[in-house]
Amino acid sequence: MKDRQPARHPRRSGAAVPLSAALAALLAGLAAAEAHAGDPVAGERAFRQCVACHSVEPGQNKVGPYLFGVVGRQAGSVERFRYSRAMREAEIVWDEENLAAYLKDPRGFLPGTSMAIRLRNPNDAPDLIAFLKSLTEEPGTAE
């Protein structure tokens, strides 16, 4: 009888490693995107530093304009609010990117703006923006 050699397992293809690496990268990217999306509950807490000057009630201006519905709104467009000339003439729509840059450095983003106060922690910007995005419907009108 011939000596039998142990059965050899077929070699694993190298495709499994890149596939798992691609899956890990995809999951890490999704986690980073979710983390960047912001937490509206944390954003409501971050908004506490804004309440001295801004309201979230439609039509309730303070030193600054009300921020209900600000995401997607044309800068300088709240009626009955006296904006700086820079804000009135700005051709800005408040999207996430513009808001983040403005909140981190208002006068650097828009020289001549009246707003001088920055977020204490610039890392709060995604959360604050998520909170502001949640302010889009009148209370009691959601379906």
Buried (B, 14 or more C-beta within 10 A) or exposed (E): EEEEEEEEEEEEEEEEEEEEEEEEEEEEEEEEEEEEBBBBEBBBBBBEBBEEBBBBEEEEBBEBBBBBBBBEBEBBBBEEBEBBEBBEEBEBEBEBEBBBBBBBEBBEBBEEBBBEEBBEEEEBBBBBBBBBBBBEEEEEEEE
